[in-house]
Amino acid sequence: MKKTTTTAKTPALTTKASTSPKAVVKTAAKEAPSTTPVTKAPPVVPVTPVETTLETPAAKTTKTSAKPKPVKKAPVVNTEPVASVPAITMHDRIGLTAGAIWHYLAEQGSTSVVKLVNAIPEQEDVIQRSIGWLAMEGKITFAVVDYLEVIVLKD
């Protein structure tokens, strides 16, 4: 018998083999799919969606812990102010507040100290010092009306 070169084709690759025709038949038989019994797949049953009910927040009961969780603080990005404002000294604050009191008394007339403290947007101690400033300059006088101390501008 002669040796011949044949090409055996497999599904994945092609190889050259130098074998006899009987060997080719044997390898082809090995590569052939075996006949196995076919089992039937179970029938496909369509699935219907199941309806679910959502609980309302009022009906839902949850356990609450006695301690609240700590709040996370945001990181500080820039500690320096973007625009710097010149600091006003206490002497200047008292002087500016004294001017605001003088203008308020010129518009409103005699006013109680309590009403003046509520009307001017400044700390009470600064307002009291400003009243003293105006009194030392002789711009205002004090009077008692119905057991209430009032401040009056001098003419």
Backbone as a printed PyTorch tensor [residue, N CA C, xyz], in Angstrom:
tensor([[[  0.7990,  -1.1720,   0.0000],
         [  0.0000,   0.0000,   0.0000],
         [  0.8560,   1.2550,   0.0000]],

        [[  0.3140,   2.2150,  -0.6630],
         [  1.0240,   3.4710,  -0.7740],
         [  0.5710,   4.4050,   0.3260]],

        [[  1.4880,   5.1870,   0.7470],
         [  1.1210,   6.2270,   1.7150],
         [  0.7480,   7.4700,   0.9460]],

        [[ -0.3880,   7.9960,   1.2860],
         [ -0.8290,   9.2150,   0.5930],
         [ -1.0510,  10.3140,   1.6190]],

        [[ -0.9340,  11.5000,   1.1230],
         [ -1.1650,  12.6440,   1.9970],
         [ -2.5870,  13.1230,   1.7650]],

        [[ -3.3330,  13.1600,   2.8210],
         [ -4.7190,  13.6430,   2.7190],
         [ -4.9280,  14.7670,   3.7180]],

        [[ -5.9470,  15.5040,   3.4710],
         [ -6.2810,  16.6030,   4.3710],
         [ -7.5560,  16.2410,   5.1000]],

        [[ -7.4460,  16.2210,   6.4090],
         [ -8.6350,  15.9380,   7.2200],
         [ -9.1620,  17.2640,   7.7500]],

        [[-10.4440,  17.5000,   7.5440],
         [-11.0300,  18.7690,   7.9860],
         [-11.7840,  18.5430,   9.2880]],

        [[-11.4580,  19.3540,  10.2450],
         [-12.1950,  19.3360,  11.5150],
         [-12.9360,  20.6490,  11.6180]],

        [[-13.9350,  20.6880,  12.4610],
         [-14.6900,  21.9390,  12.5670],
         [-13.8300,  23.1200,  12.9820]],

        [[-12.8200,  22.9170,  13.8330],
         [-12.0720,  24.0410,  14.3530],
         [-10.8500,  24.3650,  13.5100]],

        [[-10.1380,  23.3440,  12.9880],
         [ -8.9290,  23.6280,  12.2590],
         [ -8.7020,  22.5790,  11.1850]],

        [[ -7.8010,  22.8780,  10.2610],
         [ -7.4630,  21.9520,   9.1760],
         [ -6.0360,  21.5030,   9.3960]],

        [[ -5.8210,  20.1600,   9.3650],
         [ -4.4720,  19.6360,   9.5660],
         [ -4.1310,  18.6970,   8.4290]],

        [[ -2.8420,  18.5490,   8.1490],
         [ -2.3820,  17.5950,   7.1400],
         [ -1.8760,  16.3790,   7.8830]],

        [[ -2.2910,  15.2410,   7.4370],
         [ -1.8300,  14.0140,   8.0790],
         [ -1.3310,  13.0610,   7.0040]],

        [[ -0.2810,  12.3760,   7.2920],
         [  0.2710,  11.4010,   6.3630],
         [ -0.0740,  10.0260,   6.9140]],

        [[ -1.2720,   9.5740,   6.5560],
         [ -1.7420,   8.2880,   7.0700],
         [ -2.3790,   7.4840,   5.9710]],

        [[ -2.6940,   6.2760,   6.2730],
         [ -3.3480,   5.3940,   5.3040],
         [ -4.8260,   5.6830,   5.2570]],

        [[ -5.5470,   5.2110,   4.2180],
         [ -6.9740,   5.4540,   4.1160],
         [ -7.7360,   4.8490,   5.2870]],

        [[ -7.2830,   3.7500,   5.8410],
         [ -7.9720,   3.1640,   6.9900],
         [ -7.8740,   4.0740,   8.2020]],

        [[ -6.7120,   4.7180,   8.3800],
         [ -6.5230,   5.6110,   9.5090],
         [ -7.4310,   6.8270,   9.3840]],

        [[ -7.6300,   7.2600,   8.1240],
         [ -8.5040,   8.4100,   7.8970],
         [ -9.9320,   8.0530,   8.2750]],

        [[-10.3410,   6.8420,   7.9370],
         [-11.6940,   6.4130,   8.2600],
         [-11.8550,   6.3230,   9.7690]],

        [[-10.8460,   5.7970,  10.4580],
         [-10.9190,   5.6710,  11.9120],
         [-10.9940,   7.0440,  12.5710]],

        [[-10.1680,   7.9970,  12.1140],
         [-10.2060,   9.3310,  12.7140],
         [-11.4990,  10.0440,  12.3780]],

        [[-12.0380,   9.8090,  11.2060],
         [-13.3170,  10.4250,  10.8440],
         [-14.4200,   9.8620,  11.6990]],

        [[-14.3250,   8.5770,  12.0250],
         [-15.3320,   7.9570,  12.8760],
         [-15.2520,   8.5240,  14.2810]],

        [[-14.0320,   8.8130,  14.7370],
         [-13.8730,   9.3900,  16.0670],
         [-14.4410,  10.8030,  16.1130]],

        [[-14.2530,  11.5580,  15.0280],
         [-14.7130,  12.9480,  14.9980],
         [-16.1990,  13.0630,  14.7280]],

        [[-16.8040,  12.0180,  14.2240],
         [-18.2330,  12.0830,  13.9200],
         [-19.0180,  12.1700,  15.2210]],

        [[-20.1010,  12.9180,  15.2080],
         [-20.8800,  13.0400,  16.4370],
         [-21.5180,  11.7110,  16.7970]],

        [[-21.4910,  11.4280,  18.0480],
         [-22.1000,  10.1760,  18.5030],
         [-23.6050,  10.3450,  18.5460]],

        [[-24.2590,   9.2520,  18.3890],
         [-25.7190,   9.3080,  18.4270],
         [-26.1500,   9.0210,  19.8500]],

        [[-26.5460,  10.0560,  20.5220],
         [-27.0540,   9.9050,  21.8860],
         [-28.5340,  10.1330,  21.8500]],

        [[-29.2380,   9.4830,  22.7580],
         [-30.6850,   9.6840,  22.7440],
         [-31.0260,  11.1250,  23.1000]],

        [[-31.9580,  11.7000,  22.3910],
         [-32.3710,  13.0820,  22.6020],
         [-33.4920,  13.0930,  23.6370]],

        [[-33.3070,  13.8730,  24.6630],
         [-34.3640,  13.9930,  25.6720],
         [-35.1810,  15.2260,  25.3390]],

        [[-36.4340,  15.1250,  25.6170],
         [-37.3260,  16.2430,  25.3370],
         [-37.2260,  17.2590,  26.4740]],

        [[-37.1570,  18.5100,  26.1010],
         [-37.1360,  19.5730,  27.1020],
         [-38.5350,  19.7510,  27.6640]],

        [[-38.6470,  20.1010,  28.9270],
         [-39.9760,  20.3260,  29.4860],
         [-40.6510,  21.4800,  28.7590]],

        [[-41.9530,  21.4730,  28.6730],
         [-42.6520,  22.5570,  27.9750],
         [-42.4710,  23.8800,  28.7080]],

        [[-42.3770,  24.9520,  27.9480],
         [-42.1970,  26.2830,  28.5120],
         [-43.5580,  26.8090,  28.9430]],

        [[-43.6340,  27.1980,  30.2170],
         [-44.8810,  27.7230,  30.7600],
         [-44.7090,  29.2340,  30.9000]],

        [[-45.6140,  30.0230,  30.3460],
         [-45.4680,  31.4830,  30.4890],
         [-45.6650,  31.8850,  31.9530]],

        [[-44.8270,  32.8190,  32.4180],
         [-44.8860,  33.3000,  33.7930],
         [-45.6810,  34.5880,  33.8150]],

        [[-46.6410,  34.6400,  34.6930],
         [-47.4350,  35.8580,  34.8430],
         [-46.8640,  36.6620,  36.0000]],

        [[-46.8020,  37.9820,  35.8670],
         [-46.2490,  38.7960,  36.9580],
         [-47.1590,  38.7460,  38.1720]],

        [[-46.5260,  38.7510,  39.3400],
         [-47.2590,  38.7230,  40.5970],
         [-47.4310,  40.1600,  41.0510]],

        [[-48.6310,  40.5070,  41.4250],
         [-48.8930,  41.8590,  41.8990],
         [-48.3920,  41.9840,  43.3290]],

        [[-47.7090,  43.0820,  43.5900],
         [-47.2290,  43.3380,  44.9400],
         [-47.8740,  44.6120,  45.4440]],

        [[-48.0490,  44.6950,  46.7190],
         [-48.6290,  45.8970,  47.3140],
         [-47.5210,  46.6390,  48.0240]],

        [[-47.5110,  47.9290,  47.8420],
         [-46.5260,  48.7630,  48.4970],
         [-47.1020,  49.2840,  49.7910]],

        [[-46.2510,  49.2830,  50.8240],
         [-46.7030,  49.8070,  52.1050],
         [-46.5450,  51.3230,  52.0990]],

        [[-47.4810,  51.9770,  52.7130],
         [-47.3830,  53.4230,  52.8400],
         [-46.4750,  53.7220,  54.0250]],

        [[-45.8330,  54.8890,  54.0460],
         [-44.9430,  55.2110,  55.1590],
         [-45.6620,  55.2000,  56.5060]],

        [[-46.9530,  55.5250,  56.5180],
         [-47.6760,  55.5380,  57.7800],
         [-47.8840,  54.1220,  58.2960]],

        [[-48.0750,  53.1580,  57.4010],
         [-48.3360,  51.7980,  57.8210],
         [-47.0430,  51.0690,  58.1550]],

        [[-45.9470,  51.5610,  57.6720],
         [-44.6830,  50.9100,  57.8810],
         [-44.1660,  51.2420,  59.2750]],

        [[-43.8020,  50.2360,  60.0210],
         [-43.2580,  50.4660,  61.3510],
         [-41.7750,  50.1960,  61.3150]],

        [[-41.0160,  51.1240,  61.8200],
         [-39.5770,  50.9760,  61.8500],
         [-39.0840,  51.2220,  63.2620]],

        [[-37.9630,  50.6400,  63.5530],
         [-37.3610,  50.8670,  64.8520],
         [-36.5230,  52.1310,  64.7650]],

        [[-36.6260,  52.9560,  65.7660],
         [-35.8180,  54.1580,  65.8020],
         [-34.8260,  54.0130,  66.9370]],

        [[-33.6150,  54.4130,  66.6680],
         [-32.6000,  54.3180,  67.7040],
         [-32.6810,  55.5520,  68.5900]],

        [[-32.2400,  55.4020,  69.8030],
         [-32.2980,  56.5000,  70.7560],
         [-31.2870,  57.5860,  70.4100]],

        [[-30.1460,  57.1910,  69.8260],
         [-29.1140,  58.1670,  69.5090],
         [-29.1390,  58.4760,  68.0160]],

        [[-29.2400,  59.7500,  67.6460],
         [-29.1870,  60.0890,  66.2210],
         [-27.7560,  59.9510,  65.7160]],

        [[-27.6280,  59.7120,  64.4310],
         [-26.3100,  59.5900,  63.8280],
         [-25.6540,  60.9660,  63.7710]],

        [[-24.3500,  61.0290,  64.0090],
         [-23.6940,  62.3320,  63.9490],
         [-23.6760,  62.8660,  62.5280]],

        [[-23.7920,  64.1670,  62.4150],
         [-23.8140,  64.8330,  61.1250],
         [-22.3730,  65.0100,  60.6540]],

        [[-22.1310,  64.6670,  59.3960],
         [-20.7980,  64.8360,  58.8430],
         [-20.5980,  66.2960,  58.4670]],

        [[-19.4840,  66.8260,  58.8890],
         [-19.1840,  68.2200,  58.5850],
         [-18.4980,  68.3180,  57.2350]],

        [[-18.7990,  69.3790,  56.5230],
         [-18.1650,  69.6170,  55.2290],
         [-16.7350,  70.0680,  55.4580]],

        [[-15.8380,  69.6730,  54.6050],
         [-14.4510,  70.0980,  54.7820],
         [-14.3000,  71.5950,  54.5340]],

        [[-13.4030,  72.2010,  55.2690],
         [-13.1390,  73.6250,  55.1140],
         [-12.2450,  73.8170,  53.8960]],

        [[-12.7100,  74.6170,  52.9730],
         [-11.9860,  74.8150,  51.7290],
         [-10.9580,  75.9330,  51.8710]],

        [[-11.3930,  77.0760,  52.3240],
         [-10.5150,  78.2340,  52.4290],
         [-10.8060,  78.9140,  53.7520]],

        [[ -9.8140,  79.0260,  54.6110],
         [-10.0500,  79.6340,  55.9140],
         [ -9.8780,  81.1460,  55.8860]],

        [[ -9.2460,  81.6810,  54.8550],
         [ -9.0650,  83.1140,  54.7690],
         [-10.2340,  83.7530,  54.0340]],

        [[-10.6650,  84.9560,  54.4680],
         [-11.7770,  85.6060,  53.7640],
         [-11.3770,  85.9790,  52.3420]],

        [[-12.3600,  85.9570,  51.4640],
         [-12.1130,  86.2850,  50.0650],
         [-11.8240,  87.7730,  49.9240]],

        [[-12.6750,  88.5990,  50.5000],
         [-12.4680,  90.0400,  50.4590],
         [-12.2330,  90.5070,  51.8830]],

        [[-11.1810,  91.2400,  52.1040],
         [-10.9020,  91.6970,  53.4570],
         [-11.5780,  93.0470,  53.6800]],

        [[-12.2170,  93.1550,  54.8260],
         [-12.8880,  94.3810,  55.2180],
         [-12.0320,  95.0030,  56.3180]],

        [[-11.7280,  96.2780,  56.1900],
         [-10.9160,  96.8770,  57.2430],
         [-11.6630,  96.8270,  58.5690]],

        [[-10.9500,  96.4670,  59.6140],
         [-11.5620,  96.3570,  60.9350],
         [-11.9100,  97.7450,  61.4560]],

        [[-13.0660,  97.8410,  62.0660],
         [-13.5030,  99.1080,  62.6630],
         [-13.1760,  99.0410,  64.1500]],

        [[-12.5160, 100.0180,  64.6160],
         [-12.1670, 100.0380,  66.0350],
         [-13.4150, 100.3290,  66.8580]],

        [[-13.3350, 100.0140,  68.1550],
         [-14.4760, 100.2600,  69.0530],
         [-14.7760, 101.7600,  69.1160]],

        [[-13.7500, 102.5740,  69.0850],
         [-13.9490, 104.0250,  69.1140],
         [-14.7610, 104.4860,  67.9130]],

        [[-14.4490, 103.9360,  66.7280],
         [-15.1840, 104.2890,  65.5180],
         [-16.6170, 103.7480,  65.5560]],

        [[-16.8020, 102.5420,  66.0810],
         [-18.1690, 101.9870,  66.1890],
         [-19.0450, 102.8470,  67.0830]],

        [[-18.4860, 103.2900,  68.1980],
         [-19.2610, 104.1330,  69.1240],
         [-19.6070, 105.4550,  68.4580]],

        [[-18.6560, 106.0360,  67.7310],
         [-18.9120, 107.2980,  67.0410],
         [-19.9660, 107.1510,  65.9530]],

        [[-19.9050, 106.0710,  65.1570],
         [-20.9020, 105.8550,  64.1070],
         [-22.2850, 105.5910,  64.6970]],

        [[-22.3260, 104.8520,  65.7920],
         [-23.6140, 104.5760,  66.4380],
         [-24.1850, 105.8420,  67.0570]],

        [[-23.3310, 106.6960,  67.5690],
         [-23.7930, 107.9770,  68.1230],
         [-24.4350, 108.8160,  67.0160]],

        [[-23.8420, 108.7880,  65.8240],
         [-24.4460, 109.5120,  64.7020],
         [-25.7930, 108.9130,  64.3170]],

        [[-25.9160, 107.5740,  64.3490],
         [-27.1860, 106.9250,  64.0230],
         [-28.2480, 107.2970,  65.0630]],

        [[-27.8510, 107.3760,  66.3360],
         [-28.8000, 107.7640,  67.3990],
         [-29.2420, 109.2060,  67.1980]],

        [[-28.3180, 110.0800,  66.8840],
         [-28.6660, 111.4860,  66.6810],
         [-29.6670, 111.6290,  65.5360]],

        [[-29.4350, 110.9240,  64.3940],
         [-30.3630, 110.9950,  63.2630],
         [-31.7170, 110.3890,  63.6270]],

        [[-31.7310, 109.3220,  64.3950],
         [-32.9950, 108.6860,  64.7980],
         [-33.8000, 109.6390,  65.6850]],

        [[-33.1310, 110.3010,  66.6420],
         [-33.8300, 111.2380,  67.5320],
         [-34.3110, 112.4700,  66.7620]],

        [[-33.5690, 112.8730,  65.7240],
         [-33.9880, 114.0250,  64.9240],
         [-35.2540, 113.6910,  64.1410]],

        [[-35.4040, 112.4450,  63.6910],
         [-36.5880, 112.0510,  62.9250],
         [-37.7660, 111.6840,  63.8230]],

        [[-37.5150, 110.9710,  64.9130],
         [-38.5830, 110.4060,  65.7380],
         [-38.9380, 111.2650,  66.9480]],

        [[-38.0660, 112.1460,  67.3650],
         [-38.3220, 112.9450,  68.5720],
         [-37.8480, 112.1810,  69.8030]],

        [[-38.3740, 112.5470,  70.9690],
         [-37.9360, 111.9060,  72.2160],
         [-38.2880, 110.4200,  72.1870]],

        [[-37.3360, 109.6050,  72.6260],
         [-37.4870, 108.1510,  72.5450],
         [-36.9260, 107.5290,  73.8060]],

        [[-37.5620, 106.4340,  74.2330],
         [-37.0430, 105.7200,  75.3970],
         [-35.7860, 104.9420,  75.0070]],

        [[-34.9790, 104.6420,  76.0170],
         [-33.7360, 103.9140,  75.7680],
         [-34.0390, 102.5080,  75.2530]],

        [[-35.0820, 101.8790,  75.8000],
         [-35.4440, 100.5230,  75.3770],
         [-35.8440, 100.5100,  73.9030]],

        [[-36.6400, 101.4960,  73.4850],
         [-37.0570, 101.5750,  72.0900],
         [-35.8670, 101.8710,  71.1900]],

        [[-34.9370, 102.6750,  71.6570],
         [-33.7460, 103.0180,  70.8930],
         [-32.8550, 101.7830,  70.7010]],

        [[-32.7300, 100.9750,  71.7470],
         [-31.9180,  99.7530,  71.6530],
         [-32.5290,  98.7960,  70.6390]],

        [[-33.8520,  98.7040,  70.6000],
         [-34.5270,  97.8150,  69.6480],
         [-34.4950,  98.3690,  68.2210]],

        [[-34.4370,  99.6940,  68.0570],
         [-34.5190, 100.3050,  66.7330],
         [-33.1820, 100.3320,  66.0070]],

        [[-32.0690, 100.4170,  66.7170],
         [-30.7640, 100.5510,  66.0750],
         [-30.0850,  99.1840,  66.0320]],

        [[-29.6270,  98.7600,  64.8600],
         [-29.0070,  97.4390,  64.7300],
         [-27.5480,  97.4200,  65.2130]],

        [[-27.3750,  97.4730,  66.4980],
         [-26.0460,  97.4510,  67.1050],
         [-26.1670,  96.7970,  68.4690]],

        [[-25.0480,  96.3560,  69.0140],
         [-25.0650,  95.7360,  70.3370],
         [-25.4640,  96.7650,  71.3830]],

        [[-26.1180,  96.2820,  72.4330],
         [-26.6370,  97.1960,  73.4490],
         [-25.5260,  97.9630,  74.1550]],

        [[-24.4080,  97.3090,  74.4330],
         [-23.3280,  98.0130,  75.1280],
         [-22.7480,  99.1390,  74.2750]],

        [[-22.7010,  98.9490,  72.9560],
         [-22.2070, 100.0000,  72.0670],
         [-23.2080, 101.1550,  72.0370]],

        [[-24.5060, 100.8360,  72.0530],
         [-25.5360, 101.8940,  72.0670],
         [-25.4610, 102.6950,  73.3630]],

        [[-25.2820, 102.0070,  74.4870],
         [-25.1880, 102.7120,  75.7760],
         [-23.9620, 103.6280,  75.7970]],

        [[-22.8600, 103.1850,  75.2580],
         [-21.6480, 104.0250,  75.2040],
         [-21.8680, 105.2210,  74.2800]],

        [[-22.6110, 104.9990,  73.1840],
         [-22.8880, 106.0990,  72.2540],
         [-23.7920, 107.1430,  72.8900]],

        [[-24.7330, 106.6920,  73.6950],
         [-25.5940, 107.6460,  74.4270],
         [-24.7240, 108.4790,  75.3710]],

        [[-23.7690, 107.8320,  76.0250],
         [-22.8520, 108.5640,  76.9040],
         [-22.0060, 109.5600,  76.1240]],

        [[-21.5730, 109.1720,  74.9510],
         [-20.7920, 110.0690,  74.0890],
         [-21.6020, 111.3240,  73.7720]],

        [[-22.8760, 111.1170,  73.3290],
         [-23.7300, 112.2610,  72.9910],
         [-24.0200, 113.1200,  74.2170]],

        [[-24.1510, 112.4990,  75.3830],
         [-24.4030, 113.2570,  76.6050],
         [-23.1840, 114.0920,  76.9790]],

        [[-21.9760, 113.5550,  76.8470],
         [-20.7510, 114.2970,  77.1750],
         [-20.5510, 115.4780,  76.2110]],

        [[-20.9710, 115.3410,  74.9570],
         [-20.8450, 116.4250,  73.9910],
         [-21.9570, 117.4530,  74.1540]],

        [[-22.9510, 117.1330,  74.9930],
         [-24.0460, 118.0720,  75.2190],
         [-25.0730, 118.0590,  74.0980]],

        [[-25.1900, 116.9910,  73.3590],
         [-26.1320, 116.9030,  72.2440],
         [-27.5070, 116.4270,  72.6910]],

        [[-27.5890, 115.6920,  73.8110],
         [-28.8660, 115.1370,  74.2710],
         [-29.0650, 115.4410,  75.7490]],

        [[-30.3030, 115.3210,  76.1640],
         [-30.6530, 115.4070,  77.5880],
         [-31.5510, 114.2260,  77.9170]],

        [[-31.6490, 113.9140,  79.2190],
         [-32.4930, 112.8190,  79.6850],
         [-33.6800, 113.3950,  80.4080]],

        [[-34.8180, 112.7660,  80.2390],
         [-36.0370, 113.1770,  80.9300],
         [-36.7920, 111.9230,  81.3400]],

        [[-37.6020, 112.0480,  82.4010],
         [-38.4200, 110.9190,  82.8490],
         [-39.8740, 111.2910,  82.5730]],

        [[-40.5400, 110.4600,  81.7790],
         [-41.9280, 110.6720,  81.4170],
         [-42.6820, 109.4050,  81.7970]],

        [[-43.6490, 109.5480,  82.7260],
         [-44.4490, 108.4150,  83.1930],
         [-43.5530, 107.2460,  83.6360]],

        [[-42.5940, 107.5430,  84.4830],
         [-41.6720, 106.5500,  85.0400],
         [-40.8210, 105.8490,  83.9730]],

        [[-40.6440, 106.5010,  82.8500],
         [-39.8690, 105.9370,  81.7630],
         [-38.8180, 106.9490,  81.3430]],

        [[-37.5690, 106.5380,  81.2910],
         [-36.4780, 107.4300,  80.9060],
         [-36.4620, 107.5980,  79.3940]],

        [[-36.4750, 108.8320,  78.9350],
         [-36.4290, 109.1230,  77.5080],
         [-35.2310, 110.0190,  77.2070]],

        [[-34.7990, 109.9700,  75.9540],
         [-33.6870, 110.7760,  75.4870],
         [-34.2390, 111.8160,  74.5350]],

        [[-33.8110, 113.0690,  74.6990],
         [-34.3010, 114.1750,  73.8760],
         [-33.0930, 114.9330,  73.3360]],

        [[-33.1640, 115.3220,  72.0600],
         [-32.1040, 116.1440,  71.4780],
         [-32.2180, 117.5580,  72.0230]],

        [[-31.0360, 118.1740,  72.2740],
         [-31.0240, 119.5760,  72.6620],
         [-31.1580, 120.4260,  71.4150]],

        [[-31.8210, 121.5410,  71.5720],
         [-31.9960, 122.4380,  70.4220],
         [-30.8180, 123.3310,  70.2380]]])
